[in-house]
Amino acid sequence: MVDTGSTEKRLIILGVGNMLYRDEGLGVYIVRKLRGYHFTGNVTLIEAGTETIDAFLDAADTDRVIVIDAVQAGGVPGSIYRVNLGDISGQHGSSRTSLHEISLVDSYNMARILLPEIPEVIVIAVELESVEPGLGLSPSIRNKVDKIVDAVLLEVNNYLGRC
């Protein structure tokens, strides 16, 4: 994190995933939905797709990152998890829960090596239903979109004190 002299908190909301594989693109879909909201303060929305390493490197000058991602963790489709990525960063190769070529955890660990300091990263992860090729979210995930948006907005509000 770079000290710019400003006391205003800087926050990035990062949507990750591959939109060509149904629910795997969830993070990008949610960021697109969040573009319809008016955020006060210094909030940046980024559709990172599968470029998670670049996104973490670009986030070096922010205070916190909220990542929205789909996972396969063995839960009920549509289950929403909140994870501090720093708490699980020691789990190399956690591709069991990631559908990206390089897992989110591995991208974070690489950024930690390359940067002198990295912001806190909170992940709003959603158990997916379908990773079949195709566009659009599966019905069970589409029905949870408002709850996922609410989870992100709660995280923003808890950090910034307002949305």
TORPA-4810 file (N, C-alpha, C, O; in nm, 3 decimals):
<nodes>
NODE_1_0.085_-0.117_0.000_0.000_0.000_0.000_0.089_0.123_0.000_0.181_0.133_0.081_M
NODE_2_0.064_0.216_-0.089_0.142_0.337_-0.103_0.077_0.448_-0.023_-0.045_0.466_-0.030_V
NODE_3_0.156_0.522_0.054_0.103_0.634_0.131_0.090_0.754_0.040_0.190_0.812_-0.002_D
NODE_4_-0.033_0.793_0.009_-0.058_0.907_-0.079_-0.086_1.034_0.001_-0.110_1.140_-0.057_T
NODE_5_-0.082_1.024_0.133_-0.112_1.139_0.216_-0.260_1.156_0.244_-0.297_1.237_0.329_G
NODE_6_-0.344_1.084_0.175_-0.488_1.092_0.194_-0.530_1.000_0.308_-0.475_0.891_0.324_S
NODE_7_-0.628_1.045_0.387_-0.678_0.962_0.496_-0.801_0.883_0.454_-0.851_0.800_0.530_T
NODE_8_-0.851_0.907_0.333_-0.968_0.834_0.284_-0.929_0.691_0.250_-0.829_0.667_0.181_E
NODE_9_-1.009_0.596_0.299_-0.982_0.456_0.270_-1.008_0.427_0.124_-1.105_0.477_0.066_K
NODE_10_-0.922_0.347_0.064_-0.937_0.308_-0.076_-0.974_0.160_-0.081_-0.913_0.077_-0.014_R
NODE_11_-1.074_0.129_-0.162_-1.128_-0.006_-0.169_-1.147_-0.046_-0.315_-1.199_0.031_-0.396_L
NODE_12_-1.103_-0.167_-0.347_-1.128_-0.224_-0.479_-1.220_-0.343_-0.463_-1.200_-0.427_-0.376_I
NODE_13_-1.322_-0.349_-0.546_-1.410_-0.467_-0.554_-1.375_-0.536_-0.685_-1.392_-0.480_-0.794_I
NODE_14_-1.328_-0.658_-0.672_-1.269_-0.731_-0.784_-1.354_-0.853_-0.817_-1.369_-0.943_-0.735_L
NODE_15_-1.408_-0.854_-0.938_-1.486_-0.970_-0.983_-1.399_-1.060_-1.067_-1.344_-1.018_-1.168_G
NODE_16_-1.385_-1.186_-1.026_-1.301_-1.279_-1.100_-1.384_-1.396_-1.151_-1.492_-1.427_-1.099_V
NODE_17_-1.332_-1.461_-1.254_-1.397_-1.579_-1.308_-1.405_-1.574_-1.460_-1.380_-1.472_-1.523_G
NODE_18_-1.439_-1.688_-1.516_-1.448_-1.705_-1.660_-1.595_-1.712_-1.701_-1.662_-1.811_-1.672_N
NODE_19_-1.643_-1.610_-1.767_-1.784_-1.601_-1.802_-1.826_-1.702_-1.908_-1.946_-1.717_-1.934_M
NODE_20_-1.732_-1.772_-1.968_-1.765_-1.872_-2.070_-1.803_-2.006_-2.008_-1.840_-2.099_-2.080_L
NODE_21_-1.794_-2.016_-1.875_-1.824_-2.141_-1.805_-1.927_-2.118_-1.695_-1.903_-2.143_-1.577_Y
NODE_22_-2.043_-2.069_-1.737_-2.160_-2.052_-1.651_-2.125_-1.985_-1.517_-2.083_-1.869_-1.515_R
NODE_23_-2.143_-2.056_-1.405_-2.128_-1.997_-1.271_-1.985_-1.953_-1.242_-1.963_-1.870_-1.154_D
NODE_24_-1.888_-2.006_-1.314_-1.749_-1.967_-1.294_-1.731_-1.818_-1.316_-1.638_-1.759_-1.260_E
NODE_25_-1.816_-1.755_-1.396_-1.807_-1.611_-1.421_-1.880_-1.525_-1.321_-1.898_-1.405_-1.344_G
NODE_26_-1.923_-1.582_-1.211_-2.005_-1.513_-1.112_-1.946_-1.379_-1.067_-2.018_-1.279_-1.059_L
NODE_27_-1.818_-1.375_-1.037_-1.757_-1.252_-0.987_-1.772_-1.136_-1.083_-1.799_-1.023_-1.041_G
NODE_28_-1.756_-1.163_-1.212_-1.771_-1.058_-1.313_-1.917_-1.014_-1.322_-1.945_-0.895_-1.332_V
NODE_29_-2.010_-1.109_-1.318_-2.153_-1.074_-1.320_-2.189_-0.983_-1.202_-2.262_-0.886_-1.218_Y
NODE_30_-2.138_-1.015_-1.084_-2.172_-0.935_-0.965_-2.113_-0.795_-0.976_-2.181_-0.698_-0.942_I
NODE_31_-1.989_-0.782_-1.022_-1.931_-0.649_-1.038_-2.012_-0.568_-1.138_-2.032_-0.448_-1.119_V
NODE_32_-2.059_-0.630_-1.244_-2.142_-0.559_-1.340_-2.272_-0.511_-1.275_-2.319_-0.401_-1.303_R
NODE_33_-2.330_-0.594_-1.191_-2.452_-0.554_-1.119_-2.422_-0.438_-1.023_-2.503_-0.347_-1.008_K
NODE_34_-2.306_-0.442_-0.958_-2.269_-0.337_-0.863_-2.246_-0.202_-0.931_-2.250_-0.098_-0.866_L
NODE_35_-2.221_-0.202_-1.061_-2.202_-0.076_-1.133_-2.329_0.010_-1.128_-2.322_0.131_-1.150_R
NODE_36_-2.442_-0.050_-1.099_-2.568_0.024_-1.087_-2.584_0.093_-0.952_-2.682_0.165_-0.932_G
NODE_37_-2.491_0.071_-0.860_-2.498_0.132_-0.727_-2.408_0.255_-0.723_-2.306_0.262_-0.792_Y
NODE_38_-2.447_0.350_-0.641_-2.364_0.469_-0.620_-2.286_0.450_-0.491_-2.344_0.444_-0.382_H
NODE_39_-2.156_0.440_-0.503_-2.071_0.425_-0.385_-2.013_0.561_-0.349_-1.964_0.633_-0.436_F
NODE_40_-2.018_0.594_-0.221_-1.949_0.714_-0.176_-1.809_0.672_-0.138_-1.784_0.556_-0.102_T
NODE_41_-1.718_0.764_-0.147_-1.580_0.730_-0.112_-1.503_0.677_-0.231_-1.548_0.684_-0.346_G
NODE_42_-1.389_0.624_-0.202_-1.295_0.581_-0.304_-1.309_0.431_-0.329_-1.229_0.352_-0.280_N
NODE_43_-1.413_0.393_-0.405_-1.441_0.253_-0.437_-1.423_0.234_-0.587_-1.481_0.307_-0.667_V
NODE_44_-1.344_0.135_-0.624_-1.320_0.103_-0.764_-1.370_-0.037_-0.793_-1.339_-0.131_-0.719_T
NODE_45_-1.446_-0.053_-0.900_-1.496_-0.183_-0.943_-1.411_-0.231_-1.060_-1.389_-0.157_-1.156_L
NODE_46_-1.363_-0.356_-1.052_-1.277_-0.412_-1.157_-1.328_-0.549_-1.197_-1.351_-0.635_-1.112_I
NODE_47_-1.347_-0.569_-1.326_-1.378_-0.700_-1.382_-1.244_-0.763_-1.422_-1.192_-0.735_-1.530_E
NODE_48_-1.190_-0.847_-1.337_-1.057_-0.904_-1.362_-1.062_-1.030_-1.447_-0.960_-1.069_-1.504_A
NODE_49_-1.176_-1.094_-1.455_-1.182_-1.220_-1.528_-1.092_-1.322_-1.461_-1.106_-1.348_-1.341_G
NODE_50_-0.999_-1.379_-1.537_-0.907_-1.479_-1.481_-0.768_-1.421_-1.457_-0.675_-1.495_-1.425_T
NODE_51_-0.752_-1.291_-1.473_-0.622_-1.225_-1.456_-0.599_-1.183_-1.311_-0.582_-1.064_-1.283_E
NODE_52_-0.600_-1.278_-1.221_-0.593_-1.244_-1.079_-0.457_-1.192_-1.035_-0.450_-1.106_-0.947_T
NODE_53_-0.349_-1.241_-1.092_-0.217_-1.191_-1.053_-0.206_-1.044_-1.088_-0.167_-0.963_-1.004_I
NODE_54_-0.240_-1.008_-1.212_-0.234_-0.868_-1.253_-0.324_-0.781_-1.165_-0.286_-0.670_-1.129_D
NODE_55_-0.441_-0.832_-1.132_-0.534_-0.755_-1.049_-0.475_-0.727_-0.911_-0.487_-0.616_-0.860_A
NODE_56_-0.412_-0.827_-0.851_-0.349_-0.805_-0.720_-0.234_-0.706_-0.730_-0.217_-0.622_-0.642_F
NODE_57_-0.155_-0.714_-0.835_-0.045_-0.619_-0.853_-0.098_-0.478_-0.874_-0.040_-0.382_-0.823_L
NODE_58_-0.208_-0.464_-0.947_-0.269_-0.333_-0.969_-0.331_-0.277_-0.841_-0.350_-0.155_-0.829_D
NODE_59_-0.363_-0.363_-0.746_-0.429_-0.321_-0.622_-0.329_-0.281_-0.514_-0.368_-0.256_-0.399_A
NODE_60_-0.203_-0.275_-0.547_-0.100_-0.249_-0.447_-0.118_-0.116_-0.375_-0.075_-0.102_-0.260_A
NODE_61_-0.180_-0.018_-0.439_-0.193_0.114_-0.377_-0.329_0.137_-0.313_-0.369_0.251_-0.291_D
NODE_62_-0.399_0.029_-0.284_-0.529_0.042_-0.218_-0.518_-0.012_-0.075_-0.415_-0.070_-0.038_T
NODE_63_-0.621_0.008_0.004_-0.618_-0.035_0.144_-0.681_-0.172_0.165_-0.640_-0.247_0.253_D
NODE_64_-0.782_-0.204_0.084_-0.849_-0.334_0.097_-0.906_-0.374_-0.038_-0.945_-0.290_-0.119_R
NODE_65_-0.909_-0.505_-0.060_-0.967_-0.560_-0.180_-1.076_-0.659_-0.138_-1.055_-0.742_-0.050_V
NODE_66_-1.191_-0.647_-0.203_-1.296_-0.747_-0.186_-1.304_-0.822_-0.318_-1.331_-0.763_-0.422_I
NODE_67_-1.280_-0.952_-0.313_-1.284_-1.036_-0.431_-1.415_-1.114_-0.429_-1.455_-1.166_-0.325_V
NODE_68_-1.482_-1.120_-0.543_-1.602_-1.203_-0.557_-1.565_-1.316_-0.652_-1.522_-1.293_-0.764_I
NODE_69_-1.584_-1.439_-0.605_-1.541_-1.554_-0.684_-1.634_-1.673_-0.660_-1.700_-1.681_-0.556_D
NODE_70_-1.638_-1.763_-0.756_-1.710_-1.889_-0.741_-1.612_-1.997_-0.698_-1.496_-1.996_-0.739_A
NODE_71_-1.658_-2.088_-0.615_-1.572_-2.196_-0.566_-1.645_-2.329_-0.571_-1.768_-2.335_-0.577_V
NODE_72_-1.566_-2.435_-0.569_-1.618_-2.570_-0.551_-1.558_-2.620_-0.420_-1.446_-2.671_-0.418_Q
NODE_73_-1.632_-2.605_-0.313_-1.583_-2.645_-0.182_-1.665_-2.759_-0.122_-1.645_-2.796_-0.006_A
NODE_74_-1.757_-2.815_-0.200_-1.836_-2.927_-0.154_-1.963_-2.890_-0.081_-2.031_-2.976_-0.025_G
NODE_75_-1.998_-2.761_-0.083_-2.119_-2.716_-0.015_-2.240_-2.715_-0.106_-2.235_-2.761_-0.220_G
NODE_76_-2.346_-2.661_-0.054_-2.471_-2.648_-0.130_-2.455_-2.532_-0.230_-2.410_-2.424_-0.191_V
NODE_77_-2.490_-2.554_-0.358_-2.481_-2.444_-0.455_-2.553_-2.319_-0.405_-2.667_-2.325_-0.357_P
NODE_78_-2.484_-2.207_-0.417_-2.539_-2.080_-0.371_-2.495_-2.042_-0.231_-2.520_-1.930_-0.187_G
NODE_79_-2.428_-2.133_-0.160_-2.376_-2.099_-0.027_-2.274_-1.988_-0.041_-2.191_-1.988_-0.132_S
NODE_80_-2.280_-1.892_0.051_-2.192_-1.776_0.046_-2.094_-1.785_0.163_-2.133_-1.803_0.278_I
NODE_81_-1.965_-1.772_0.130_-1.859_-1.778_0.231_-1.784_-1.645_0.232_-1.769_-1.579_0.129_Y
NODE_82_-1.737_-1.607_0.349_-1.649_-1.490_0.363_-1.516_-1.538_0.417_-1.511_-1.601_0.523_R
NODE_83_-1.409_-1.510_0.345_-1.277_-1.559_0.383_-1.176_-1.445_0.373_-1.175_-1.370_0.276_V
NODE_84_-1.093_-1.432_0.475_-0.980_-1.340_0.466_-0.869_-1.418_0.397_-0.819_-1.517_0.450_N
NODE_85_-0.830_-1.373_0.278_-0.733_-1.449_0.199_-0.599_-1.463_0.271_-0.530_-1.563_0.252_L
NODE_86_-0.563_-1.367_0.352_-0.439_-1.377_0.428_-0.440_-1.493_0.526_-0.334_-1.548_0.558_G
NODE_87_-0.558_-1.532_0.573_-0.568_-1.643_0.668_-0.543_-1.778_0.603_-0.505_-1.874_0.671_D
NODE_88_-0.562_-1.788_0.472_-0.542_-1.917_0.404_-0.428_-1.912_0.304_-0.412_-2.004_0.223_I
NODE_89_-0.349_-1.806_0.308_-0.245_-1.787_0.207_-0.135_-1.893_0.213_-0.060_-1.908_0.116_S
NODE_90_-0.124_-1.965_0.322_-0.023_-2.070_0.331_-0.063_-2.197_0.260_0.017_-2.290_0.252_G
NODE_91_-0.184_-2.202_0.207_-0.233_-2.322_0.140_-0.200_-2.316_-0.009_-0.284_-2.280_-0.090_Q
NODE_92_-0.076_-2.350_-0.043_-0.032_-2.346_-0.183_-0.113_-2.444_-0.265_-0.151_-2.551_-0.217_H
NODE_93_-0.138_-2.407_-0.389_-0.203_-2.497_-0.483_-0.343_-2.535_-0.442_-0.383_-2.650_-0.461_G
NODE_94_-0.419_-2.441_-0.387_-0.555_-2.474_-0.344_-0.650_-2.479_-0.461_-0.759_-2.421_-0.456_S
NODE_95_-0.610_-2.548_-0.567_-0.694_-2.556_-0.685_-0.817_-2.641_-0.662_-0.907_-2.646_-0.746_S
NODE_96_-0.823_-2.709_-0.548_-0.944_-2.786_-0.517_-1.065_-2.695_-0.508_-1.177_-2.737_-0.539_R
NODE_97_-1.044_-2.571_-0.467_-1.156_-2.480_-0.454_-1.157_-2.372_-0.561_-1.248_-2.289_-0.564_T
NODE_98_-1.057_-2.370_-0.649_-1.049_-2.269_-0.752_-1.060_-2.332_-0.890_-1.011_-2.442_-0.913_S
NODE_99_-1.126_-2.260_-0.980_-1.140_-2.310_-1.116_-1.052_-2.233_-1.213_-1.061_-2.252_-1.334_L
NODE_100_-0.966_-2.146_-1.162_-0.878_-2.068_-1.247_-0.750_-2.149_-1.272_-0.717_-2.239_-1.195_H
NODE_101_-0.679_-2.115_-1.381_-0.554_-2.184_-1.408_-0.460_-2.170_-1.289_-0.396_-2.267_-1.248_E
NODE_102_-0.452_-2.051_-1.235_-0.374_-2.027_-1.114_-0.476_-1.988_-1.007_-0.555_-1.895_-1.027_I
NODE_103_-0.473_-2.057_-0.895_-0.573_-2.032_-0.792_-0.560_-1.891_-0.736_-0.454_-1.828_-0.747_S
NODE_104_-0.666_-1.843_-0.678_-0.667_-1.711_-0.615_-0.561_-1.704_-0.506_-0.491_-1.603_-0.493_L
NODE_105_-0.549_-1.810_-0.427_-0.448_-1.814_-0.320_-0.308_-1.806_-0.378_-0.223_-1.732_-0.327_V
NODE_106_-0.282_-1.881_-0.484_-0.149_-1.877_-0.546_-0.119_-1.739_-0.606_-0.006_-1.691_-0.596_D
NODE_107_-0.218_-1.676_-0.667_-0.200_-1.540_-0.720_-0.167_-1.443_-0.608_-0.077_-1.360_-0.622_S
NODE_108_-0.238_-1.454_-0.498_-0.214_-1.369_-0.381_-0.072_-1.390_-0.328_-0.002_-1.294_-0.297_Y
NODE_109_-0.031_-1.517_-0.318_0.104_-1.547_-0.268_0.211_-1.491_-0.361_0.314_-1.442_-0.314_N
NODE_110_0.188_-1.499_-0.492_0.285_-1.441_-0.587_0.293_-1.290_-0.570_0.402_-1.233_-0.572_M
NODE_111_0.178_-1.225_-0.554_0.177_-1.080_-0.534_0.250_-1.043_-0.405_0.318_-0.941_-0.400_A
NODE_112_0.235_-1.125_-0.302_0.306_-1.098_-0.175_0.456_-1.106_-0.193_0.530_-1.034_-0.125_R
NODE_113_0.502_-1.191_-0.283_0.646_-1.201_-0.310_0.694_-1.079_-0.389_0.802_-1.028_-0.364_I
NODE_114_0.613_-1.035_-0.483_0.654_-0.928_-0.574_0.638_-0.787_-0.517_0.706_-0.695_-0.561_L
NODE_115_0.550_-0.771_-0.420_0.522_-0.639_-0.365_0.574_-0.626_-0.222_0.572_-0.723_-0.147_L
NODE_116_0.620_-0.506_-0.186_0.666_-0.488_-0.048_0.552_-0.497_0.053_0.573_-0.538_0.167_P
NODE_117_0.432_-0.460_0.010_0.315_-0.464_0.098_0.192_-0.490_0.012_0.183_-0.443_-0.101_E
NODE_118_0.098_-0.566_0.066_-0.023_-0.598_-0.009_-0.143_-0.568_0.081_-0.137_-0.592_0.201_I
NODE_119_-0.251_-0.516_0.024_-0.367_-0.484_0.107_-0.435_-0.610_0.160_-0.412_-0.721_0.111_P
NODE_120_-0.519_-0.590_0.259_-0.601_-0.700_0.308_-0.698_-0.740_0.197_-0.755_-0.655_0.129_E
NODE_121_-0.717_-0.871_0.180_-0.805_-0.922_0.075_-0.913_-1.008_0.140_-0.885_-1.108_0.204_V
NODE_122_-1.037_-0.965_0.121_-1.153_-1.040_0.170_-1.220_-1.103_0.048_-1.245_-1.035_-0.052_I
NODE_123_-1.250_-1.232_0.057_-1.314_-1.301_-0.054_-1.459_-1.333_-0.017_-1.486_-1.393_0.087_V
NODE_124_-1.549_-1.290_-0.103_-1.688_-1.335_-0.095_-1.696_-1.447_-0.199_-1.700_-1.422_-0.319_I
NODE_125_-1.698_-1.570_-0.150_-1.696_-1.687_-0.237_-1.833_-1.753_-0.237_-1.899_-1.762_-0.133_A
NODE_126_-1.874_-1.799_-0.352_-2.006_-1.859_-0.366_-1.990_-1.999_-0.426_-1.925_-2.018_-0.529_V
NODE_127_-2.051_-2.095_-0.358_-2.048_-2.233_-0.406_-2.125_-2.238_-0.538_-2.242_-2.201_-0.544_E
NODE_128_-2.059_-2.285_-0.643_-2.124_-2.286_-0.773_-2.201_-2.415_-0.798_-2.186_-2.514_-0.726_L
NODE_129_-2.282_-2.411_-0.902_-2.357_-2.530_-0.943_-2.305_-2.586_-1.073_-2.290_-2.708_-1.087_E
NODE_130_-2.277_-2.498_-1.171_-2.242_-2.545_-1.305_-2.118_-2.475_-1.359_-2.106_-2.353_-1.353_S
NODE_131_-2.026_-2.555_-1.413_-1.912_-2.501_-1.486_-1.912_-2.553_-1.629_-1.809_-2.559_-1.695_V
NODE_132_-2.031_-2.590_-1.675_-2.045_-2.634_-1.814_-2.019_-2.515_-1.905_-2.049_-2.401_-1.868_E
NODE_133_-1.964_-2.539_-2.024_-1.948_-2.428_-2.118_-2.083_-2.364_-2.147_-2.183_-2.434_-2.167_P
NODE_134_-2.085_-2.234_-2.150_-2.209_-2.162_-2.179_-2.212_-2.029_-2.107_-2.134_-2.006_-2.014_G
NODE_135_-2.301_-1.944_-2.150_-2.314_-1.811_-2.091_-2.430_-1.808_-1.992_-2.527_-1.882_-2.007_L
NODE_136_-2.418_-1.723_-1.894_-2.526_-1.705_-1.798_-2.510_-1.794_-1.676_-2.448_-1.900_-1.681_G
NODE_137_-2.567_-1.748_-1.567_-2.560_-1.821_-1.441_-2.666_-1.930_-1.436_-2.772_-1.916_-1.497_L
NODE_138_-2.638_-2.037_-1.363_-2.738_-2.141_-1.343_-2.853_-2.085_-1.259_-2.834_-1.987_-1.188_S
NODE_139_-2.971_-2.146_-1.266_-3.087_-2.094_-1.193_-3.062_-2.078_-1.042_-3.102_-1.977_-0.984_P
NODE_140_-2.998_-2.176_-0.979_-2.980_-2.166_-0.833_-2.886_-2.052_-0.796_-2.903_-1.991_-0.690_S
NODE_141_-2.788_-2.022_-0.880_-2.696_-1.911_-0.852_-2.762_-1.779_-0.888_-2.750_-1.681_-0.815_I
NODE_142_-2.833_-1.776_-1.001_-2.905_-1.654_-1.041_-3.002_-1.611_-0.932_-3.019_-1.491_-0.908_R
NODE_143_-3.066_-1.706_-0.864_-3.159_-1.675_-0.755_-3.090_-1.620_-0.632_-3.156_-1.563_-0.545_N
NODE_144_-2.958_-1.635_-0.622_-2.882_-1.585_-0.507_-2.811_-1.453_-0.534_-2.746_-1.399_-0.444_K
NODE_145_-2.823_-1.399_-0.655_-2.748_-1.279_-0.691_-2.773_-1.165_-0.593_-2.678_-1.099_-0.551_V
NODE_146_-2.898_-1.139_-0.557_-2.927_-1.029_-0.464_-2.861_-1.052_-0.328_-2.811_-0.958_-0.267_D
NODE_147_-2.861_-1.176_-0.280_-2.795_-1.206_-0.152_-2.644_-1.189_-0.162_-2.580_-1.146_-0.066_K
NODE_148_-2.587_-1.222_-0.277_-2.442_-1.204_-0.297_-2.409_-1.055_-0.299_-2.313_-1.012_-0.236_I
NODE_149_-2.489_-0.978_-0.372_-2.469_-0.832_-0.375_-2.481_-0.776_-0.233_-2.400_-0.693_-0.193_V
NODE_150_-2.581_-0.821_-0.158_-2.597_-0.775_-0.019_-2.473_-0.807_0.065_-2.432_-0.726_0.148_D
NODE_151_-2.415_-0.925_0.045_-2.295_-0.963_0.120_-2.178_-0.870_0.086_-2.102_-0.832_0.175_A
NODE_152_-2.165_-0.834_-0.040_-2.059_-0.742_-0.080_-2.085_-0.603_-0.023_-1.994_-0.540_0.031_V
NODE_153_-2.209_-0.555_-0.033_-2.242_-0.423_0.020_-2.222_-0.416_0.171_-2.179_-0.313_0.223_L
NODE_154_-2.253_-0.524_0.241_-2.230_-0.529_0.385_-2.080_-0.517_0.415_-2.040_-0.445_0.507_L
NODE_155_-2.001_-0.586_0.338_-1.855_-0.580_0.355_-1.804_-0.438_0.330_-1.721_-0.387_0.405_E
NODE_156_-1.853_-0.375_0.223_-1.814_-0.237_0.192_-1.855_-0.145_0.307_-1.775_-0.064_0.354_V
NODE_157_-1.980_-0.157_0.351_-2.032_-0.072_0.457_-1.955_-0.092_0.588_-1.924_0.005_0.657_N
NODE_158_-1.925_-0.216_0.622_-1.848_-0.243_0.744_-1.709_-0.183_0.738_-1.656_-0.140_0.840_N
NODE_159_-1.650_-0.180_0.620_-1.516_-0.125_0.608_-1.515_0.027_0.599_-1.439_0.094_0.669_Y
NODE_160_-1.601_0.082_0.512_-1.601_0.227_0.492_-1.694_0.302_0.586_-1.681_0.423_0.604_L
NODE_161_-1.787_0.229_0.647_-1.883_0.293_0.735_-2.003_0.347_0.661_-2.093_0.405_0.722_G
NODE_162_-2.006_0.330_0.529_-2.119_0.373_0.448_-2.100_0.316_0.308_-1.990_0.273_0.273_R
NODE_163_-2.206_0.315_0.229_-2.199_0.272_0.088_-2.237_0.388_0.000_-2.238_0.375_-0.123_C
</nodes>
